[in-house]
Amino acid sequence: MAGFSVDLTELEGADRAVRAALHDGARAVGASPPGTGATGDPDVAAALGTFSSAWSAGLQALTTDVQSSGTSLGLTVLAYSAADERAAMGARRAGVGP
């Protein structure tokens, strides 16, 4: 039967890469914006605070999406691995293959 194949090693690598990126990104979050003392100007400090809040909200949304993608990749690897095992078991029962 002609069809497509899935490279499980590549999928697992993508899963690991997504999780590593999430971990690295999480370490970068949490720094607070500079206050008036650091900027010398209350308007600049307020603008940086507003930007920081918006940035944090966007980063949180991105983190949620990345977590979902990583979970999906991991589940896809498990599903394809199980399908491969069932196919191999069926072939062995039928006396086909090793």
C-alpha positions in Angstrom: 0.0 0.0 0.0 1.5 3.3 -1.0 1.1 6.1 1.5 3.2 8.2 3.7 5.6 7.6 6.5 6.3 9.4 9.7 9.9 9.8 11.0 9.3 9.3 14.7 12.9 10.4 15.4 12.2 13.8 13.8 8.9 14.1 15.7 10.6 13.3 19.0 13.3 15.8 18.2 10.6 18.5 17.4 8.9 17.7 20.7 12.2 18.0 22.6 13.0 21.3 20.8 9.6 22.8 21.6 10.0 21.8 25.3 13.5 23.2 25.4 12.4 26.5 23.9 9.6 26.7 26.4 12.1 26.1 29.3 14.5 28.7 27.9 11.7 31.2 27.4 10.4 30.7 30.9 13.8 31.6 32.3 13.8 34.9 30.4 10.4 35.9 31.9 10.1 37.5 35.3 12.4 40.5 35.0 10.6 43.6 36.2 10.9 46.8 34.1 13.2 49.6 35.4 11.6 52.1 37.7 11.9 55.9 37.6 15.2 55.7 39.5 16.7 53.6 36.7 15.2 55.6 33.8 15.3 59.1 35.3 11.9 59.9 33.9 8.5 58.8 35.3 6.9 58.8 31.8 9.6 56.5 30.4 9.2 54.3 33.5 5.4 54.2 33.0 5.8 53.4 29.3 8.2 50.6 30.1 5.8 49.2 32.7 3.0 49.2 30.2 5.2 47.6 27.6 6.3 45.0 30.1 2.8 44.1 31.1 1.7 43.7 27.4 4.9 41.7 26.7 4.2 39.4 29.7 0.6 38.8 28.5 1.8 37.9 25.0 4.5 35.7 26.4 1.9 33.9 28.5 -0.3 33.3 25.5 2.7 32.1 23.5 3.7 29.8 26.4 0.3 28.2 26.4 0.4 27.6 22.7 3.9 26.1 22.9 2.8 23.8 25.7 -0.1 22.7 23.7 2.1 22.1 20.6 4.6 20.1 22.6 1.9 18.0 24.2 0.4 17.3 20.7 3.8 16.3 19.3 4.4 13.9 22.2 1.0 12.4 21.8 1.5 12.1 18.1 4.7 10.2 18.6 2.9 7.8 21.0 0.1 7.3 18.6 2.3 6.5 15.6 4.5 4.3 17.8 1.5 2.3 18.9 0.2 2.0 15.3 3.6 0.8 14.1 3.7 -1.8 16.9 0.2 -3.0 16.0 1.1 -3.3 12.4 4.3 -5.2 13.2 2.4 -7.5 15.5 -0.2 -8.1 12.8 2.6 -8.8 10.2 4.3 -11.3 12.6 1.0 -13.1 13.2 0.5 -13.3 9.4 4.0 -14.7 9.0 5.2 -11.6 7.1 8.5 -9.9 8.0 11.1 -10.8 10.6 
